[in-house]
Amino acid sequence: MGRTITVLFVGDIVGQPGMLATANLLRSFVDKYRADVCIANGENATEGKGISEEDTGQLFTLGIHVITGGNHLWDRWRVRELLGKHPNVLRPLNYPRENGGNGYYILDRGELGKVGVISLQGRAFMQPIDDPFRTAEWAIGKIREQTNVIIIDFHAEATAEKMALAWHLDGKVSAILGTHTHIPTADNRVLPQGTAYISDVGMTGPYDSVIGMKKELAIRRFMLGTPHKYEMAANDVHFSAVVLTVDRDTGKAQRIERIFFPEF
């Protein structure tokens, strides 16, 4: 048995179009890359806002081991029950601890070993919550008692904040994978000390849209400067993900590859 573990991370799953794409395509990519672990950001899985118990169950049935979150996780009040029920559905760790739920999870894959997953949220142009840098350091210390393989979903608006965290933690975690902006970036690489990085994995959902929202409504928001009801788009659906190869002993990444299917 090789001393590596392969991780497939699916970018923000948005609404029913994203759920259907995941249902139709996940298994083929798991088989293609022989993925040992599947992680997905699910904060927009249910109608583009939050995640329901039903959609959570469907993602687990499809083979997702850990679901990470973000700011829109809280848009559904009953998510608090869901977080209490499923320790592998994560909310960003750096929200005040009184919110309940888990911000990190250690997945035990038996002979393959354990994988730590941390959900974090940025502060630039977002809510002024706790410091993700120091929160990450604390969680890494806890997880390293059991494994060196650590994957961070950094749900953040500013590319600079994502890159700064990656350089700060280079060599301390296996990967820092950006989510939230729904636009896949082409800067996937392994940093000098062995941390895989990408600014944004991208959206698994409808690209005939403005980051998942019907174009017409998004345009009105910008032109009129007033809120408009969020409505999911439906067309031009793509599957966005990355696949990682990580040394199981050291936790250092050996490669990171982007997946975007079908291509534009």
N, C-alpha and C positions, 0 to 999 in steps of 0.2 A: 504494500500500500504506500502510495506517495505521501510525502509529508507536506502536502498543500491542501487547501480547502478552497472551493470555488463558490463565490457568492454572487447571486443575481439580485440586483436592486432595481425595482420598477419605480419610475418617476411618478409624480402626482397623478393618481387615478381620479379622473374628473367625470362624475355623473355616470348615467347609464351607458353612454357611448364608451367611456373608459373601462367600465366594468365588463362590457361585452368584449372589448378588445383583449382584456386580460384573460377572460374565460376562453377566448378562441386561440390565443397566441402563446400564453404563458408556458404551457406544456411543451410546445415545440422548441422554445428557447432553452428551457430546462434540459431537455434531451440533447439539444445541439451542443451545449456547453458542459453538459454533465454537472449541472449545478447541485451543490450539496445543501445550500441554504438559499431561501428566497425571502427577501424583505421588500416591502412596498410602502410608499407614502399614501395613506388613505384619508387624509383630512378633507378631501373634496369628493369622496366616493359617492355620497348620497345626494343627488340633485345638485351637485356642485358645492354644497355647504355641509361640512361635517360628515359623520359616518353613522349608519344605523346598525342595530344588532343584526338585522337580516344581511346587510352587505358585509359586515364583519364575518359572519358565518360562511358566506359564500367565498370570501377570499381565503379563509382557512381551508375550506373544502378544496379549493383550487391548488393548494400547496404552499400558500404564503405562511411563513413561520412567525414573522413579526411584522406588525403594522405600526408605522411611525406617524406622528401627527404634526400639527402646526397651529397657527392662530385661528383658522376656521374650524378646528375641531370643536370649539366651544359654541358654535352656532346652533347646535342641537342640545337642548338642556339635558336630555336623557343620556348624553354621552358620559355623564358622571357615573351613572349606574354601570355603563359598559366598561369604563375604566376600572371600576372596582371589581368587576367580574372577570376581566381578561388581563392578566399581568403582562401579556405580550402585545397589548395595544397600548402604545406609548403616547403620552402628552409631552411637550417639551419640558425637560427637566428643570429649566431655569425659571418656570413660573413659580410664584410663591407656593411653598409646600402645603399650605392649607387647602389648595385646590384638590388634593388627593390624586390618586392614580400614580402610575410609575413613569419615570423619565428614562430609565434604562432597564435592560433585561438581559439576562445571560441564558442563551439558548444552548441546551446540551444535545449534541448530535451523536452521542454514544462514542463509538470508536473514532469518529472524525474529530472529536474534541468539542470544546465550547466556543461560542462566539458571543461577545458582548456587543449590544446594540444600544446606542445613546441617541435620544431625540433632543435637539437643541433648537432654540429660536433666536434669531438676531434681534438687535435693538435699534440699528440705524433705520430710520423711517418707519419703525414699528413701535409696539407698546414698550414703555420703559420698564421692562421686567429685570430680573436679576442678571448678573454678568455671565454670559455664556462661556467666557474664557476660564474663569475661576471655577464655575460649575463643572465644566468639562474636566478640569484637573482633579477635582474631588472625585468624580465618578470613575475616572481612569484608575485612580488609586484603589478604589473598591474592586473594580472588575479585574485588575491585574492580579489580585489574590487568587483568581481562578483561571484566567486565560490572558494571553497577549494579543489575541485576535479581537480587535475592537473596531466597529463600524459606527461612524457618526453621520446622522442625517442632520445637516445644518440648514434649517428652514429660515432663510433670510432674504431680505430685499437687496442689500448692497453687495455687489461683487467684491468690493474692497474688504468688507467685514469677513466675508467667506475666505478670501485669500489670506487675510491676516491670521485667522484662526488656524488655517492649514499650515502656515509657516511656523506658527507658535507651537503646534503639536506635531510637527514633522518628526517621525521616528518614535512617537509615543502612541500612535494609533495606526491601524491598518489603512483606514480610508476616511476622508471627509467628503461627503457627497452633498452638494448643494441642491436644495429644492425651493419651491415657493413661486419663482417667477414664471414657471410653465414654458420657458423657452430653452430648448437644449443648446448647450454651448459646446464648442469644439476644442476646449483646453484640457481635455483629459490627459493626465500624465502621472508618473510616479515621481514624487519629490526626492531630493538627494538622500534623505535618511530613511526612505522606505514607506512613506505615506502616499497612497493613491488619492488623487484630487480631481474634481470637476466642479466648475462654478454652478452649473445647473443640469441635472439629469434630463429635465424636460417633462412635458405633460403626456400622459397616456390618456388621450381624449380627442375632441374635435378641434381641428386646426382651421376650419372655416368659421373663425370666431375671433374674438379678442380674449385671449387666454382662457377660452372655454365659454365665454358669454356671447350671446347673440350680438353680432357686429352692430346692428342698428341701435341697440340699447346702449352699448358702450360708447358709440359715437355721440349719442345725445348727452350722455354724462359729461363728456369732455367739452362739447360745444356749449351746453347750457349751464354747466357748473352746478347742477342739482342732482340729487339721487334719482335713480330709476330702478324699478324692480329687476332683480337678477333673474334672467331666464337662460337656461342651458342651450347651447348650440348643439347640433347633431351630426354635421357632415365632415368629411375629410378626416377620418379618425386614424391616428397613428399610435403606435406602441413605442414608448421611450423607456430605455433602461440602460444600465451598465453592468458588465460582468467583471468580477475581480478574481484574481488568483493570489492567494495569500499563503505565506509560509506559516504552518500551524505552530511551529515552535517559537519563532521570533516575533510573529505577528506582522512582519514586514510584507508589503504588497510587492508582487512580482510584475503584475500588469493590470491595466484597466482598459477596457474596450467599450466604446459606445455602441448602443443598439438603437436604431431609429427605423421602424418598419411600418408601412412601406416608405421608402425615401420620397421626398417631394418630386 
